[in-house]
Amino acid sequence: MGFKQFDPEDFVVSADTVTSTVWSNQSVTLNNYFTSSIQREGSSGPYYLNVFQTASDDSTSAVQLAIAYANKNGGGGLRFDSSVSGRTATRSIYGQYRTLILEDELSSFKWGPTSTGSNDNDFYVLSIERARYKEKLLPGSFNLVLSSSQDNIGALHLTDDSGYVSLPTYYGTQRAYNVISGSDGSPHNGNGYSYTGSYGLFLPDISTILLNANALDDSSVPGTSGIDNGAGIGLSTSVIENTNGDNPSKLYVHISSSSGNSGGEIFQLNSQETITSDYVFVRARNAEFNYSENPSYISGSTGEVIYNYFINNPQTYATTVGMYNDSNELLAVAKLSRPLVKDFTKEALIRVKLDF
């Protein structure tokens, strides 16, 4: 065994980005949708609706995402206490995402530069199940098809605008892209906005998509008014307090019924992960690591080289690299794929990669 102090230039830090699909079984798109009546009728039912890729009683069934509805004034949900108005699950959800994203309890959500904010008091939430991804969502990979309630509108294709804008909007340290009518990060026409602004926000760092309820509720034909580029799907969101409109289920119908649409991807989404690696370069120069302390090489009693041939012409076989701290404690071990022959005529450069 031989020891050598590392030099500062022997360490290099590198970051690589790895992408993969979000859905179970490495599926590129989510084309089949199922819900659980047990979850819907349970304690979590007033808050969100879980969506599975197979029937919930199937052994391979797993939650893919959850759908929720948020209303600033508590509309569209049942009261926690019938004697206290405005205190509903939809109001709690609105406050939760306002605190998480806007970080200001007095703010309201606005959808793109054309939104005034006067009616932007409710939205839908698509929250990707945490087990489906490792770090965050990949901008530009979001493609969602929503079926329409009316024959004269057709399906609505949604994506984020990461391919259309040079920089995202930032809420604190969180990136946000507008949800627009288009595909693969770019609009189909113009800026891809609805009559009430963008269709929502795509938040890759918290793996959440907010959908503008007003834009989805619009049932007019695109191009018949104003300078905007698109209409909604006629969702008919219920915003009356204490009359449970079951809004998550309404959006679920528009997502799941789009499976029969021939417009391409149904729900496509990829995740993104940054893997940081430390590269350590172990350098064995020609005059180094040519002798061994192995008992078959050095006499344990005299400390002499057992075979005279190795005195002037030593030869060793490197098999392992160990890295120690200043207290001589072993921190990491790297195994070579095969023994490396070393003598005075050879130099070795071994690159060790540490992922974390």
C-alpha positions in Angstrom: 0.0 0.0 0.0 1.3 3.5 -0.9 0.0 6.9 0.1 0.1 10.2 -1.7 -1.3 13.7 -0.9 -3.8 15.1 -3.4 -3.2 18.4 -4.9 -6.0 21.0 -5.4 -6.0 20.5 -9.2 -6.8 16.8 -8.7 -10.4 17.7 -7.8 -13.0 18.8 -10.3 -16.8 19.3 -9.7 -19.2 18.6 -12.5 -23.1 18.7 -12.8 -25.0 16.7 -15.3 -28.7 16.9 -16.1 -30.7 13.6 -16.5 -34.3 13.5 -17.8 -36.9 10.8 -17.6 -40.6 10.4 -17.9 -42.9 11.0 -14.9 -45.5 8.3 -15.2 -45.4 4.8 -13.9 -43.8 2.0 -15.9 -41.7 4.6 -17.8 -44.7 5.5 -19.9 -44.1 8.5 -22.1 -47.8 9.7 -21.8 -50.6 9.1 -19.4 -53.5 7.8 -21.5 -55.6 5.9 -19.0 -57.2 7.5 -16.0 -58.9 6.0 -12.9 -60.1 7.3 -9.5 -60.9 5.7 -6.2 -64.3 6.1 -4.7 -62.8 5.3 -1.3 -60.5 8.3 -1.5 -63.1 10.5 -3.0 -65.6 9.7 -0.2 -62.9 9.8 2.6 -61.5 12.6 4.7 -59.3 13.8 1.8 -62.2 13.9 -0.7 -63.2 17.6 -0.1 -59.6 18.6 -0.8 -58.4 16.7 -3.9 -59.0 13.8 -6.2 -56.3 11.2 -6.8 -55.7 9.9 -10.4 -54.4 6.5 -11.0 -53.0 4.9 -14.2 -54.9 1.6 -13.6 -58.0 0.7 -11.5 -57.3 1.3 -7.9 -57.8 -2.3 -7.0 -55.1 -3.4 -9.5 -51.8 -4.5 -7.9 -49.8 -2.2 -10.1 -52.1 0.8 -9.5 -50.2 4.0 -8.2 -51.2 7.6 -7.8 -50.0 9.7 -10.7 -51.3 13.1 -9.8 -53.9 14.9 -7.7 -56.5 17.4 -8.9 -57.7 20.1 -6.6 -59.8 23.3 -6.8 -58.9 26.6 -5.0 -61.1 29.6 -4.4 -60.1 32.7 -2.7 -63.5 33.3 -1.1 -64.2 29.7 -0.3 -66.6 29.1 -3.2 -67.1 25.6 -4.7 -66.8 23.8 -1.4 -68.6 22.7 1.7 -68.2 24.7 4.9 -66.1 23.1 7.7 -68.7 24.5 10.1 -72.2 25.3 8.8 -72.3 28.4 11.0 -69.1 30.0 9.7 -69.2 31.3 6.1 -66.3 31.3 3.8 -64.3 28.6 5.7 -64.1 25.7 3.2 -61.5 23.4 1.8 -61.2 25.5 -1.4 -60.3 28.5 0.6 -57.7 26.6 2.5 -56.1 25.3 -0.7 -56.0 28.8 -2.2 -54.2 30.1 0.9 -51.8 27.2 0.8 -50.6 27.9 -2.7 -50.7 31.7 -2.2 -48.3 31.2 0.7 -46.1 28.7 -1.1 -45.9 30.6 -4.4 -46.7 34.3 -3.9 -45.4 34.3 -0.3 -47.8 37.1 0.5 -51.2 36.5 2.2 -52.6 39.7 0.7 -51.8 38.9 -2.9 -54.0 37.3 -5.6 -53.0 35.2 -8.6 -52.8 36.8 -12.0 -52.5 34.9 -15.2 -50.2 36.5 -17.7 -49.8 40.2 -18.6 -53.4 40.5 -20.0 -55.0 39.4 -16.7 -56.4 42.2 -14.5 -56.8 40.0 -11.5 -60.3 41.2 -10.8 -61.8 37.8 -11.4 -58.8 35.6 -10.9 -59.9 34.3 -7.5 -60.0 30.6 -8.3 -57.9 28.0 -10.1 -57.4 24.3 -10.5 -54.3 22.5 -9.2 -52.5 19.5 -10.9 -50.1 18.2 -8.3 -47.7 15.5 -9.6 -47.3 12.7 -7.1 -43.9 13.0 -5.4 -43.0 9.4 -6.0 -43.2 10.0 -9.8 -40.1 12.2 -10.1 -36.8 12.7 -8.4 -36.2 16.5 -8.4 -38.3 18.7 -10.6 -40.3 18.8 -13.9 -38.7 19.5 -17.2 -40.0 22.8 -18.9 -41.1 22.2 -22.5 -42.2 18.6 -21.8 -45.7 19.5 -20.5 -48.5 18.6 -23.0 -52.1 18.2 -21.9 -55.2 17.7 -24.0 -58.5 18.7 -22.5 -61.8 17.7 -24.2 -64.4 20.4 -24.8 -68.0 20.5 -23.6 -69.1 21.9 -27.0 -68.7 20.6 -30.5 -67.8 24.0 -32.0 -64.7 24.4 -29.9 -62.7 21.1 -30.1 -60.0 19.9 -27.8 -57.7 22.3 -26.0 -54.0 21.6 -26.2 -52.0 23.1 -23.3 -48.2 23.5 -22.8 -45.9 25.8 -20.9 -44.3 28.8 -22.7 -40.6 27.9 -21.9 -39.8 27.6 -25.6 -41.4 31.0 -26.3 -39.9 33.2 -23.6 -36.2 33.8 -22.9 -36.6 33.9 -19.1 -39.3 32.5 -16.7 -41.1 34.5 -14.1 -39.7 34.1 -10.6 -41.7 34.0 -7.4 -39.0 34.1 -4.8 -36.6 31.4 -6.0 -39.3 29.5 -7.8 -39.5 29.5 -11.6 -42.9 29.9 -13.2 -43.9 29.6 -16.9 -47.3 30.6 -18.2 -49.6 27.8 -19.5 -50.6 28.5 -23.0 -52.4 26.9 -25.9 -49.8 25.1 -27.9 -47.4 22.2 -27.6 -43.8 21.4 -26.6 -43.2 24.7 -25.0 -44.4 27.0 -27.8 -47.8 28.5 -28.7 -49.9 27.4 -31.8 -50.9 31.0 -32.6 -49.8 34.4 -31.2 -48.9 34.1 -27.6 -51.3 31.2 -26.9 -53.3 33.1 -24.2 -57.0 32.9 -23.6 -59.4 35.9 -23.3 -58.6 36.2 -19.6 -54.9 35.9 -19.8 -52.7 32.7 -19.8 -54.3 29.4 -19.0 -52.3 29.2 -15.7 -48.8 28.7 -14.3 -46.3 25.8 -14.8 -44.1 25.6 -11.7 -41.4 23.0 -12.4 -39.5 23.3 -9.1 -42.5 22.3 -7.0 -44.0 20.0 -9.7 -47.3 21.8 -9.8 -49.5 23.2 -12.6 -52.1 25.8 -11.8 -54.9 26.2 -14.4 -56.9 29.4 -14.7 -60.5 28.5 -14.0 -61.9 31.5 -15.9 -59.9 30.5 -19.0 -61.2 26.9 -18.8 -64.8 28.1 -18.2 -64.8 30.2 -21.4 -67.0 28.4 -24.1 -66.8 31.0 -26.9 -65.3 30.2 -30.2 -61.6 31.3 -30.6 -61.0 34.3 -32.8 -64.5 35.9 -32.4 -63.5 38.7 -30.1 -60.6 40.8 -28.9 -56.9 40.2 -29.6 -56.4 37.0 -27.7 -55.8 33.7 -29.3 -58.0 31.0 -27.7 -61.0 29.9 -25.7 -61.5 27.4 -23.0 -63.4 24.2 -22.8 -66.7 25.2 -21.2 -65.8 23.7 -17.8 -68.6 25.4 -15.9 -66.8 25.7 -12.5 -69.1 26.0 -9.5 -68.0 28.9 -7.3 -71.1 29.1 -5.0 -70.2 28.5 -1.4 -71.6 25.6 0.5 -72.8 23.8 -2.7 -70.1 21.2 -3.3 -69.6 21.6 -7.1 -67.1 18.7 -7.1 -64.9 20.8 -9.3 -61.9 18.4 -9.3 -64.2 15.7 -10.8 -65.3 18.1 -13.5 -61.8 18.8 -14.6 -61.0 15.1 -14.4 -63.8 14.3 -16.9 -62.2 16.7 -19.4 -58.8 15.2 -18.9 -59.9 11.5 -19.0 -62.3 11.9 -21.9 -59.5 13.4 -24.1 -58.1 9.9 -24.3 -60.3 9.3 -27.3 -59.0 12.5 -29.0 -56.7 12.0 -32.0 -54.8 15.2 -31.4 -51.5 13.6 -30.3 -50.2 13.4 -26.7 -52.8 13.3 -24.0 -50.8 14.1 -20.9 -47.1 14.1 -21.5 -44.6 15.2 -18.9 -40.9 14.6 -18.1 -38.9 15.1 -15.0 -35.4 16.6 -14.6 -32.6 15.8 -12.2 -29.2 17.5 -11.7 -26.6 15.0 -10.6 -23.5 16.6 -9.0 -20.3 14.6 -9.3 -16.8 15.0 -7.8 -14.0 13.8 -10.1 -10.8 12.9 -8.3 -7.7 12.3 -10.5 -5.3 9.9 -8.9 -1.9 10.2 -10.5 0.8 7.5 -10.2 4.0 8.8 -11.7 6.7 6.5 -13.0 8.8 6.5 -9.8 5.8 6.0 -7.5 3.8 2.9 -6.3 6.3 0.4 -7.8 6.9 -1.5 -4.6 4.4 -3.3 -2.4 4.1 -4.0 1.3 2.4 -7.3 0.7 4.0 -10.2 2.7 4.6 -12.0 -0.6 6.8 -9.1 -1.7 8.5 -7.8 1.4 9.8 -9.9 4.3 7.9 -9.3 7.4 10.9 -10.0 9.7 13.7 -8.1 7.8 11.7 -5.7 5.6 13.8 -6.7 2.6 12.5 -7.5 -0.9 12.1 -11.3 -1.0 13.0 -11.7 -4.6 16.2 -10.0 -5.9 14.7 -9.6 -9.3 12.3 -7.0 -7.9 15.1 -4.9 -6.3 16.0 -3.0 -9.5 13.1 -4.0 -11.6 10.0 -3.9 -9.4 6.5 -4.6 -10.6 3.2 -4.1 -8.8 -0.5 -4.6 -9.7 -2.9 -1.8 -8.6 -6.4 -3.0 -7.8 -7.9 -0.5 -5.4 -7.8 3.3 -4.7 -8.6 4.4 -1.2 -9.2 8.0 -0.2 -8.4 9.1 3.3 -8.8 12.3 5.3 -6.1 14.1 7.3 -6.9 11.8 10.3 -6.0 8.8 8.2 -9.7 7.6 8.1 -10.8 5.8 5.0 -13.7 7.8 3.4 -14.1 6.1 0.0 -12.9 3.1 -2.0 -12.8 2.7 -5.8 -12.2 -0.7 -7.3 -10.5 -1.0 -10.7 -12.2 -3.2 -13.3 -8.9 -5.2 -13.7 -5.5 -5.1 -12.1 -3.2 -2.3 -13.4 0.4 -3.2 -14.0 2.8 -0.6 -12.6 6.6 -0.3 -12.9 9.3 2.4 -13.5 8.5 2.6 -17.2 4.7 3.3 -16.7 2.6 6.1 -15.3 -1.1 5.8 -14.4 -3.9 8.3 -14.3 -7.1 7.0 -12.6 -10.2 9.1 -12.6 -12.5 8.4 -9.6 -16.1 9.7 -9.9 -18.1 10.4 -6.7 -21.9 10.9 -7.2 -24.1 12.5 -4.6 
